[in-house]
């Protein structure tokens, strides 16, 4: 696993090798919740991130992009 984005609001971790291909964990630090995406949703996420990165966004723009996943974040974060 590898952290690919980390701000005050969000963190995204890439899991490059899962049975269904690459997967991502998207964490909302302020809301203390997360979602794990794999399969088709992970592929769609990857393509959207690639398009976003081509625009060379700042941290605020990436946070705004990640905020669109807030609605599907159901799992509460557990800090260790």
N, C-alpha and C positions, 0 to 999 in steps of 0.2 A: 504494500500500500504506500501511497505517496501523496502528501498534501500538495495540491496544485493551486489553491487560493486560500488566503487567510487574511481577513480584515477584522475590524472591531465588531462587525455584524454577522459575517458569514465565514464558514470554512468549507472547503470542498476537498474530499479525499478520493483519489483514484485507486480502484482495485483492478489492476490490469489483467489479472487472470482469475476469472470465475468460470464455472461450468457454462454459463451463458455468454461468455465474452467479457469485455471490460464493464465495470460497474462503478457507480459513484455514490458517495455519501455526501449529502448536502445538509449542512447544519446551520441553523439560525441561532446564533449565540444569545441574542437578546430575548427571543421567545423560548429558548431552551428546548428546542425540538429539532427533529431531523427526519430525513427520508433517505432510504436506500433505493437507488434506481439501477435496474439492470435490463437486459434484453432490448426490446424495441425502444423503450423510453430512454435508456442509456445511449443508444445510437442517436436518437433525436437530440438529446442533450449535447452530445459530442459535436454534432453538426452545427447546432446553434452557437455553442461556445467558439468553435472555429471561425464562424462568420463574425461573431462579436470581436474576437481577438484581431481579426484583419483590420478592424477600425482603430486599433490601438487605444482601447478605452482606459479611463482612469478607474481608480478604486470605486468611486461613487457610481459610475456607470455599470460596473460589474455587480455591485450590490443591488442596483435597481433591476438588473437582469435576473439575479438569483431570487429576488423578492417575488417573482411570478410563481415560484414553487412553494411559497408559504402555505397556500391552501391545501397542499397534499402532505404537509409535514404533520404527522400524527404521533410519532414516537417521541417521548420525552427524553431529553439528554440526561445521561448519568455521568457526572464528572468523577474521575478516579484520582 
